[in-house]
């Protein structure tokens, strides 16, 4: 595989960052269904994922269950793109790096460090600052996606990340945001 230690890892949140999942249908048809959930793919996701894959390693972590995360990712990530990891909620509850800090903020840099990732090589992209609040230098916060068909957050983020194609420290990306 092409995973390289010198590439920055983009750790993406799933819900309200890449997709919106709801128990009731919005004023437009869903992109697909997962069990009793209507799932809406954030506009420009395909372009965003392709651009990220060219420049960075990609991972997804979510507070969703394992089946939910696996099924959603099968629908939104092309088979040609290999994720570095896809961690569902069970990894945060039962996985490695279980410390008092990780219990308070389940998706944080300490968990990634405990799994061999260098802080300077990780950029967390999440809509919820509470999930990664202690990682200020490693987090880019995006606007939450709630199914809006005209959302352009990922398109803007693609352009932003493109500017940092040769950056060596991911924290420089967050600092300039």
C-alpha positions as CSV (number, residue, x, y, z in Angstrom):
1,X,0.0,0.0,0.0
2,X,1.0,3.6,-0.5
3,X,0.8,4.7,3.2
4,X,3.9,6.7,4.0
5,X,5.2,8.0,7.3
6,X,5.9,11.4,5.8
7,X,2.4,12.0,4.5
8,X,-0.1,13.9,6.6
9,X,-3.0,11.9,7.9
10,X,-6.4,13.5,7.4
11,X,-8.7,12.1,10.1
12,X,-12.3,12.8,9.0
13,X,-15.4,12.8,11.1
14,X,-18.4,11.1,9.4
15,X,-21.7,12.4,10.6
16,X,-22.4,16.1,9.9
17,X,-19.0,16.3,8.2
18,X,-19.3,13.9,5.3
19,X,-22.9,12.8,5.5
20,X,-26.1,13.7,7.3
21,X,-28.2,10.9,8.6
22,X,-31.8,11.4,9.9
23,X,-34.8,9.4,11.0
24,X,-37.1,11.5,8.9
25,X,-36.8,12.5,5.3
26,X,-35.8,16.0,4.4
27,X,-37.7,18.0,1.7
28,X,-35.7,16.1,-1.0
29,X,-35.0,12.4,-1.6
30,X,-32.2,10.8,0.4
31,X,-29.1,9.7,-1.4
32,X,-29.5,6.2,0.2
33,X,-30.9,4.6,3.3
34,X,-29.2,2.8,6.2
35,X,-31.8,0.8,8.1
36,X,-34.4,3.4,9.2
37,X,-32.1,6.4,8.5
38,X,-32.3,8.7,5.5
39,X,-28.7,9.5,4.5
40,X,-27.6,12.6,2.6
41,X,-24.1,12.8,1.1
42,X,-22.5,16.2,1.5
43,X,-22.2,18.0,-1.8
44,X,-18.7,17.7,-3.4
45,X,-17.7,14.8,-1.3
46,X,-16.4,12.8,-4.2
47,X,-14.1,15.6,-5.4
48,X,-13.0,16.2,-1.8
49,X,-12.1,12.6,-1.2
50,X,-10.2,12.4,-4.5
51,X,-8.2,15.5,-3.8
52,X,-7.4,14.4,-0.2
53,X,-6.3,11.0,-1.5
54,X,-3.8,12.6,-3.9
55,X,-2.2,14.7,-1.2
56,X,-2.7,12.8,2.1
57,X,-3.5,9.6,3.8
58,X,-7.2,9.4,4.8
59,X,-8.9,7.9,7.8
60,X,-12.4,8.1,9.2
61,X,-13.5,8.0,12.8
62,X,-17.0,8.2,14.0
63,X,-19.1,7.9,17.1
64,X,-21.4,5.7,15.0
65,X,-21.6,1.9,15.4
66,X,-19.4,-0.5,13.5
67,X,-22.1,-1.7,11.0
68,X,-23.3,1.9,10.4
69,X,-19.7,3.2,9.7
70,X,-18.8,0.3,7.5
71,X,-22.0,0.5,5.5
72,X,-21.9,4.2,5.0
73,X,-18.2,4.2,4.0
74,X,-19.0,1.5,1.4
75,X,-21.4,4.0,-0.2
76,X,-19.3,7.1,-0.1
77,X,-15.6,6.0,-0.5
78,X,-14.7,4.6,-3.9
79,X,-13.1,1.1,-3.7
80,X,-9.9,2.5,-5.3
81,X,-9.3,4.6,-2.2
82,X,-7.8,2.8,0.8
83,X,-8.5,4.3,4.2
84,X,-5.6,4.2,6.7
85,X,-8.3,3.2,9.2
86,X,-12.0,3.5,9.9
87,X,-12.7,3.6,13.6
88,X,-16.3,3.3,14.9
89,X,-17.4,4.2,18.4
90,X,-16.4,0.7,19.7
91,X,-12.7,1.6,19.1
92,X,-13.1,4.6,21.4
93,X,-14.9,2.7,24.1
94,X,-12.9,-0.5,24.0
95,X,-9.9,0.3,21.9
96,X,-6.3,1.3,22.7
97,X,-5.2,4.5,24.4
98,X,-8.0,4.4,27.0
99,X,-6.9,7.2,29.4
100,X,-8.8,9.8,31.4
101,X,-8.2,12.3,28.6
102,X,-9.6,10.0,25.9
103,X,-12.6,9.2,27.9
104,X,-13.5,12.9,28.2
105,X,-12.9,13.6,24.6
106,X,-13.1,10.3,22.7
107,X,-11.8,11.5,19.4
108,X,-8.5,13.1,20.2
109,X,-4.9,13.2,19.3
110,X,-3.8,11.1,22.3
111,X,-5.6,8.1,20.8
112,X,-3.8,8.6,17.5
113,X,-0.4,9.0,19.2
114,X,-1.0,5.8,21.1
115,X,-1.5,4.1,17.7
116,X,1.8,5.3,16.3
117,X,0.8,8.6,14.6
118,X,3.0,11.7,15.0
119,X,1.2,14.8,16.1
120,X,2.9,16.9,13.3
121,X,1.4,14.4,10.7
122,X,-2.2,14.5,11.8
123,X,-5.0,16.9,10.8
124,X,-8.4,16.2,12.3
125,X,-11.4,17.5,10.3
126,X,-14.6,17.6,12.4
127,X,-17.8,19.7,12.6
128,X,-18.0,19.4,16.4
129,X,-15.3,21.3,18.3
130,X,-16.4,19.5,21.5
131,X,-15.2,16.2,20.0
132,X,-11.6,17.4,19.5
133,X,-11.5,20.6,21.6
134,X,-8.1,19.8,23.2
135,X,-6.5,19.4,19.8
136,X,-6.6,23.0,18.8
137,X,-3.4,22.9,16.8
138,X,-4.5,19.7,14.9
139,X,-8.1,20.5,14.1
140,X,-9.9,22.2,11.2
141,X,-13.5,22.7,12.2
142,X,-16.0,22.7,9.3
143,X,-19.6,23.9,9.3
144,X,-22.0,21.1,10.3
145,X,-23.8,19.5,7.3
146,X,-27.5,19.0,7.9
147,X,-28.6,18.0,4.4
148,X,-28.4,21.4,2.6
149,X,-28.3,20.7,-1.2
150,X,-26.3,23.9,-1.8
151,X,-23.6,23.3,0.8
152,X,-20.1,24.1,-0.5
153,X,-18.0,23.5,2.6
154,X,-16.0,20.5,1.1
155,X,-15.4,22.4,-2.1
156,X,-13.9,25.2,-0.2
157,X,-11.9,22.9,2.1
158,X,-10.5,21.1,-1.0
159,X,-9.1,24.3,-2.3
160,X,-7.7,25.2,1.1
161,X,-6.0,21.8,1.5
162,X,-4.6,22.0,-2.0
163,X,-2.5,25.0,-0.9
164,X,-0.7,22.8,1.6
165,X,0.3,20.0,-0.7
166,X,4.0,20.2,0.4
167,X,3.6,21.2,4.0
168,X,5.6,19.1,6.5
169,X,3.7,19.9,9.8
170,X,-0.1,19.6,9.8
171,X,-0.4,22.1,12.7
172,X,0.7,24.8,10.2
173,X,-2.5,24.1,8.3
174,X,-4.8,24.6,11.3
175,X,-2.9,27.7,12.4
176,X,-3.4,29.5,9.1
177,X,-7.1,28.7,9.0
